[in-house]
Amino acid sequence: MIDPDLVVRDVESYRDFAVRFLGEIVSIPTVSPWGEGYEEFARVSKELLESVGVSVEIHRVPQEYVDPRVPPEGRGKARYIVIARIGSRDNVTLHFNGHYDVVPGGPGWSVTEPFKPRIVDGKLYGRGTTDMKGGIAAIATAMASLSKHVDRLGIGVEAVFVPDEEIGGSTGTGYVVEKGMVRSRYVVIAEPSGLGQIYIGHKGAVWGEVVVKGRTGHGSTPWLGVNAFDKATLIARKMFDELVPRIEAKKSKYTYDLEEGNKATIMIGGYLKGGEKINQIPGEVVFSFDRRLIVEESIEDAWREIKEFIEDTARKVGADVELRLVHKMEPVVVDPGSRIFGTIEKAAERVLGARPRKIVCIGGLDMRYYVAAGYEAATYGPGVLGTAHTPDEYIEIEDMVSASKIYSLLPLILSSKGS
């Protein structure tokens, strides 16, 4: 039998490793979709993990798989899956997942620069600390600690660190699942839920464009053309006045991570494109919408509702309109009574003294790939939710270490190897 308290104490002895690991990977600008720092991340994480007894392989995703699935600026750039393992490869008890790509650093930082990690008052600042390199560091630290007990485990633990979650995940987690690279029934994704809550699912999404077509003409004779901007504003106004409240009236029975997150939403005008010259009637205007689905909805119904509303409105205002689907993501919710959730609850109670609540994430998660393939998946990781993608993003070092302790207990509980 393995003493769980001993495993937890061992994690504490790896605190400095956790901080160093996170600092080194945060300093690598792994911004998607460009992927410039992906190879460096793979190399650095491999070296750090191998230095503490974790076996690592680097798998390059075939370029012919990548290029059709990423935006133009990411094509021709290599994608890497970092696969970390300890213990048996025939009896893998748990599979961890974390994405190493981040959003751009952006302006407005005051504590440090985006890719120059800095520790202040127990917080480590830098782009990706919360979303989600802190979760990766927590996984790495747990595996480092467990590697000391590998001869007595009789089980295996694996982790994959993947690219491109921020652009949909198909060339990261999607590839891992599709190619059968998961050796355990149980999956934990270390996205920043916060340690007080576990995500049992996430909202869906339908992104689209409304393309309004007019007829160009000289700005001095507007009556001779058809102003696409005029028609677009009429359609958008109608969407705000009628479609938005209709959609937001749809409520979910589940608890979400923000109080108002239990309703369906549509955000209009994330981007607006149109016109070419100040003295030319705009011949085409494009505006976007971002429809978020509660878990009780389907993509097909959401798309149909938007399409019918816009086509009907276009007829009424005399507009020529095309609707384009940009991206879709099915909502996911799983059985909160699944074994993986009970395991996390037990481990968290042992480390934190309280069980996390089970809720639905208002954003999207790579969890959907695992669930669709039949794995028992949960999303649970350290991080400060309000700082993801913002200037001065940070993570509490103590939370990262606590997550490592919880992660180190999960395979013991799943395999009943803990005393």
N, C-alpha and C positions, 0 to 999 in steps of 0.2 A: 504494500500500500504506500501511496505517496502522501505526505502531509501537506495539505493545501496551504497551511500557514507558512510552511517553509518555502513554498513556491512564491507566495506573496512577498515574503521577506527578501527573497532573491531578486525580485523585480526592483525593490528599493535600492539594492546594491548596483543596479544598472541605471540609476537616475542620470548620472553624468553622460552615459552613453545615449540616453534618450534625447537629452538637450543637444548634444553634439550632432547626433544623427539629424534631428530636425533643422538645426542651424545650417548644416551643410547642404541639405536638399532644398531649403528655402532660398539659399543663395543662387540656385540654378533657375534661370527664368524659363520654365517649361510652359510657355504660353501657347495655348491652342487657338486656332488651328495650325499655326506656323510650325510648331514642333522643333524649334531650333535647339532647345536644350534637352531633348528627349534622350539622345544617346549618352550625354554626360550624366544625366540622372541614373540611367541604367548602370553605367560603370561605377559611379560613386556609391550607389546603394548596394551593389554587389560586393564591393570592397569592404564596406562597413559591416555588412551582415556576415560575410565570411570571416571577418576578424573576431567574431564572437561565436563561431561554431555553427552557423546556419548555412546549409547548402543552397546555392543559387544558380539558376540557369537564366540566360537572356534569350528570349525568342523574338525574332524579328517578324512582324506581320508582313506577309508578301505584298509588294507594292501594287500588284494587280488587284489585290483585295482592297487596299487602302484608297487608291485614287478615285474610284467611282463613288466613294462614300464620304468624302471630305470636301469642304469648299475649295475653290480654285487655288487659294493661297497656301493650302496645305498639301497640294498634290506634288508628288515627287520627293516628299520628305519622309524619312523612315519613322516607323512606329515600333516600339519595343514593349514586350510583356516581360516583366521581371517576376520570375517564379522562385519563391523561397520555400524550402522544405526542411523539416526536422523529423526524425523518427522513421517509422515504417512507411513505405510507399504502397503497401498492399492493404493497409488498414488505416486509411486516413479518416480521422474523426471529425476534423473541422477544416473548413476552407475560409480564409479571410480575403477580403477584397478592398483595395483602395486605389483611387485615381490620383495620378501625380501631375496631371495638367492643371493649369490655373488660368484665370482671366488676366488681362493686361494689368500692369501696376496702376496706371492712371495717375491723375494729378491729385493734389490736396493732402499729401502725407506731411505730418509734422513731427512724429516721434523718430522716424527713420525713413530711408528710401525703401521702395517696395522689395528689392532683392538684396538688401543689406540687413540681415536679421539683427535685432537688438533686444536685450533683456532689460526690462524696467519693472521693478516691484513685483517680481514673480510672473511677469507676462513676457512671452516671446513674441515680438512684433515682426511682421513681414508678410508679403503676399503669399497666400496659400497656407498660413499657419493654422487657421480654422478649417478652410475648405481646400484640400483636406490632408495636407501633409502632416499635420499633427496626428491624425488618425493613422497614417502610415507609420510614423515614428512609434506610436503606441503599439501597433502590431509587431514591428521589428523588435521592440524592447521585450515584449512578451515572449516572442520566439527565442530571443537570446537567453532569457531566463530559463525557459523550458528546455533549451538545448543541453543544459547541465544535467537534466534528469532523463535524457533521451534513452539511455540504455535500460532504464526501468519502466519506461512508459508502455512499451508494447503496442503503441499506436503512432499515428503520424499526424502532423499538422502542416498545412500548406497555406501559402498566401500568394496572391497575384497583385502586382502593382501595375496599373493599366493607364494608357493615355486616353484623351479625347472624350472624357465624360462631359466636359463643358460644351461639346458640340454634338451630343447625342449618344455617345458611347458605343456606336456600332463597330468601330475599329479597335476598341479596347475590350470591355466586358462582353459585348455582343460577339466578338470574335472568339474569346475564351470559351464561352458557353457553346457556341455553334460547333467549334472544333473538338469538343469533348475533353477539355483540359481541366475539368473539375472532378476531383476524385472522392469527394465527400458528399453525403446527402445534405449536410448542414452547412449553411453559409452565413457569415457575419460581414456586413459591409460597414466600414468605419466612417461613414459620412457623419458630419457633426449634428447629431440629434440633440446633443447635450446629455450628460450622464443621468439626468433625472427622467428621461423619457426614451422609449423605444419606438421606432417607426414600424408600424404593421402594414404600411402601404403608402401610396402617394397619389396625388391628383394626376389627371391626364391633361393633355394639351392638344389643341388644334391651332396652328399658326397659318395665317393666310394673308393674301393681298387682294384688295379691291382695286381693279384697274378700270379707270373711268376714261373713256375715249371721247375726244371732241374733234374740232377741225381748226387747224391753225389759220391765222390771218394776221394782217397788220394791226398793231396796237391802236392805231388812229381810227380804225374802222371795226370796232368790236362787233357790230351788228352783222358783219359779213362772215364771221366764224362761229364756232361753237366752243365756248369756254369750258374746258374739262374741269377746271378748278371750281367753277360755279356749281356744276353738277355734282362734283365730289363733296362739296360742303353740304349740299342738300341731303345727300345720302348719309353722310356722317352724322349730321344733326338728327336725322330720323333714327339712326342707330342709337345715339346717346339717349334720345327721348323715349324710345319705345323698346328697342331690343335689350339694352342694358338692364332696365328694371325687370323685364320678363325673365332674363337669364338669372339675375341675382335672386329671384324669388325661389329658385331651386335650392333646397337645403338638404344637407347630409345628416344622417343619424349618428355619424362618428364624430369623435373629438379630434380636432386638428391642432397644429402647434401654435396657431394664432386664433384668438377668440372669434374673429370674423371669417376665418378660413373655412368654415363649414358650409359656405355658399358657393355656387358656381359663379364665375366671373368672365367678363370680356373686357380687355383693355384695347382701346382703339387709338391708332395714331402713333405707335412706337416709332415708326419712321414714315416720312412723307416725301415723295419724289414727284417732280413735275415741272413742266416749262423749261425753256432753253434760253430765253432772252427777254429783257425787260419790256421791249416794245413788240413782242409777238404773243398772240393769243395762244395759251397753252393747249396743245393738242392731245395731251395725255397726262393724267395725274394718277399716282399710285399711293395708296395708304394701307398700312398693315393693321392686323388685329391679332390679339393673343387671347384665345379662349381657353380657360382652365376648367376642367371637368371634375366634379365631385365623383367619388368612387362608384356611385350608383348609376352614372351616365355611361353612354357609349359614344365613341368617336363618330359613328355613322349618324346617330340622331343629332349630335351637336352640329356636324357639318351640314346636314339637311336643313336644320332650322335657320342657320345663317344664310345659306344659299337661297332658300325660299324667300326670306325676308328681304335680302338685297335685290333679288330679281323683281320682286313685287314693287319695291320702292323705286327701282330704276324705271319701271314702266310708268309709274305715276308722275315722275319728274322728267320723263322723256330723255333718259340717259342711256348711252350704249356702255354696257358694263361687262367685264370678264372677271371671274373669281378664280384665284389661283391658290392651291394648297401648297404651303411651304414646308410644313412639318407636322407630324402627328405622333402622339404618344398615348397609349392606352392607360387609363387609370388602373391602379393595382390595390387590392386589399386582400390580406390572407387571414387565416384562422388565428386569432390572438391566443388560442389555447395550444398552439403548436409547441412541440418540445423545445425548439430553439429559443422561444420567448421565455419559457419557464426556466431554462438553463441560465439565461442572462439575468433574470430576476434573482435567482439564487446567488449567483456570483456577485451581483451588485449589492445585494443585501449584506453579504459577508464583508465586502470592502467598504461600502458607504453607510451601512446601517439602515438602509431603506430600499424598497423595491421601486424601480422606475415605472411610470405609468405608460400605457400603450396608446399611441396616437397615430394619426395620419399626417404625412408631410404635405405642406401646401405646394412644394416644388416637385420636380421630377427626380427620380433616382434610378441608378443602374439595377436596382432590385428587380425591375420588371423582366430583365433577361433571364435571371435565375428562376423566378416564379413561373414564367412561361414554359420553362424546360422541366419543371416538376421538382425543383429543389426546395427545401425548407429554408427560407431566407429571412433574415432580420437586418435592419439597419440601426446601428447603435455605435456612436462614437463621440469623442470629446470635441469641444469647440464652443465658441461664443457666437450664437446664431446671428445676432445683429451686426456682426463685423464682416461676415463673408462678402467678398467682392467690393468692400469699401476701403477708403483710405485708413491707414493705421489698423489694419486687420491684425488680430493677435489671438493667442491661446494662453490660457492659464496653465503653467507648467505642472501644477499640482493635479489638475484634471487629466492631463495627458498621462501622468504616471499612474493615477488611479485607474484610468482606462486600461493601461497595461496590466495592472493587477487583476482586473476583472477578466480581461482576455486570457490571461494565463490560467485562470480557473476553469474556463469553459470546456476545454478538451477533457479535463479530469472529471468534471461532472457528467459530460456526455458519455464517457466511457466507464463511469463509476469506478475510476481508479483513485479517487480522492478518499481519504479516511474520514 
